[in-house]
Amino acid sequence: MTGSHIRPGPKRRGYDGTVPMKVLLAAPRGYCAGVERAVEAVEAALAKHGAPVYVRKQIVHNLHV
C-alpha cells in the first residue's frame, strides 16, 4: 500500500480525545405496528398454551433492541 486511505478526523476534540456529538431522538419512537402485533401474538400464545412457544423467525428484526 503506497498511500493512506484514512482521512484525518475533525481538528476540534474534547479534552479526552473524543469528538463532541449531537444526538437527535425521534419522537414518537418505539416498535413498529408489526412488531407490536407479533409480540402480542406471542404473549397470547403463552397465555393460552403455556411455555415454550416457538417462532420461525425473529419477531424483532433490529439487533440493537
N, C-alpha and C positions, 0 to 999 in steps of 0.2 A: 504494500500500500504506500503510495507516494505522498498523498496528502490526507489531511484530516477532514472527515465529514461532519465533525461535531462543531456546531455553531456556539459561539460564546453566549453565555446567559446574560440576563439584564445586569447592568452595572450597579444598580441600587439594591443592595441586600441588607437584611436586618443584621443586628449585631451578632446573631448566632449563625449566620450564613444562609438563612432561609430567605426566600423571596416573598414579600407581602402579597397576599391574595385576597380577593373579594369573593365571597361565596354567596350565590343567589339561590334561594329556596323557592321552588314553585309553590303556589298556593291556589287552589287546594291541592294537596298531594296525598297519595295513598295508592292502594291497589286498583287496578282497572276492574271494570264490572265483571269481566270473565273470570278473573282470579277470585273475586268475592263470591261469585256463584259456585266456583269449584270448591272453595273452602267450605261453604255452606253445605254442599252436597256430601263432602267427606264427613263433616260433623253430623249430618242427618243419618248417614250410613252407620256411623259409630253408635249413635243413639239407638238406632233400630236393631242393628245386628251385633254390636259389640266389637271389640278388637279381636284380631287385627283386620284392618281394611287396607287393601292393596290398590294402587292406582298404576295405570300402564305407563304414564309419562309424568314429568314434573308438572305440578299444578301451579307453581310459581316459577316462571322461567327467567328469573333475574337472580343471578348467583350471589348478589350482594344483599338480598333480602332474607 
